[in-house]
Amino acid sequence: MDNVLDNFLITSFEPQDGLWYGWHLNGALAYLKREGEIWQAAYTVLPLKDITDEWYGPKEEIPPEGLLCSMTVGPGTGLTLYPSYISEKPYLVPLPEKVSLVPAAEVRFTALFPPLMSFETEDNQRIAAFTPFTCADAWFGDDTASGFLCLSLRSSCITWDQAALCAAPRSLIRCPLVIRNRSKVPLELDRLAIDTESLSIYEHEGCAWSDTVAMDSLVGGNIEMNVLPETRESYRKIRAAVRNGMSDIFIRQSADFIKNITSL
């Protein structure tokens, strides 16, 4: 396929004036055209469950009719397509299998989060932004007063298998997870709720990665989320965390408190 750029998410691109360009983001589509200081953008949105392997761009391509569109006026010649988080809701992540950890044990996974995509000029001015993949809502809590609303991911969005991770869609952000049992009793869980506002985003080998998330089981059955900033020199930071520092969220791990929002 022509014009395939493995690293196009974080590579600067200079569009010719008056031409439409398209990006194929694992099934979602994004289009952009510049005419002087007028930027037009169009895009599609699809459920995360419908994600595909199609991944290429930018390519000269006219968008189909009926897409969501926006227009921005501002100077600039080059632009970059960046991934970042936007949701104030935590992600509800089901584990591939129910996990049982004895005291002092730990296990590692990698979660895959859908991003916000943002077209930005060389001086970091945002031209357009959109969320290519949507997730269903789920409720975490035993009632509407004590719980909170999450975005529900599929079990395929978390893995410990390196081959599966390498084959995962390039548009999703890879988030390393470590689950540690620091209590004195066995820990059993089959899903986690993860806040992403406190995570920075990095580029590594053409993929977007986040900081590592540590989920620590504490006395009383609670789980504390801590952020372990990425320090490897080969990782290039492309987005700072919305909220700095460690999260103070404590999450009960019992699956009994997971309810589909439509059943409330």
C-alpha positions, 0 to 999 in steps of 0.5 A: 500500500502506498504512503504507509508511514509506520510512525505517522502519529508523531511525525510532522507532515506538511500538507499541500494547499487545497488538497484533502489528506486521509488517515486510516486509524484501525477502522476510524477515518480522519481527513484534513485540508489546508487552504491558507490559514483555513483548516478543515477536518472531517472524521468518523467514529466507531465502537471500539469493538469494531476496530480493524487492522487498517492502518496507513496515512497520510494519503491524498484522499477526498473524504466521503460525504456526511462525515462530522466536520470542523473548521479552524482558522490559524497560521501553520504549515506542518502538523502532527497527529497526536494521541492523548487521553481525554476522558474524566471517567476511569476505564473499566478493564476486565482481565483475560482470566480471573487472577488469584495472588497470594500475599507479596505476589505480583502479576504484569499486564498491558492494557490498551486504551482508546485515545483522543486524536489531535491535529496540531501545528508545529507551534502546538496549536490544536487544529482539530480533535476527535475520539475515534473509538467509543466505549459503552458506559458501566457503573462501578459501585453498589449504588449511584451515591457511592459508585462512579461511571466508567468506560467499559473496555473489552477483555481483548484490550488487556494482555500479558502475551508479547506477541499479542501486544505486538499485533495490537492496533497501533492507534491504541495507547499501551499502558503497562500494569503491575498488580501487587498483593501487599495485604496478608490475605489472598487477592482475587479479582477479574477486573480493574478501574483505572484512571488515566488523567494522571498518566503521561504519554510517550512514543516508542518504536512508532507506538504510543505508551503511557506511564506504568500503573501499579495497582496495590491491594491493601488491608481491607480489600481496597486497591490503590492506584499509583503511577510509576513514571516512564524513565527509559531513555528510548521513550519520548514524552509527547503528552504530559499528564492532565493531573500530576502526582499519584492518584488517590483513588481507592477501588474495591475490586469485587465484581459484585459492584460492576453494573451495566448503566442501562440496568440502573 
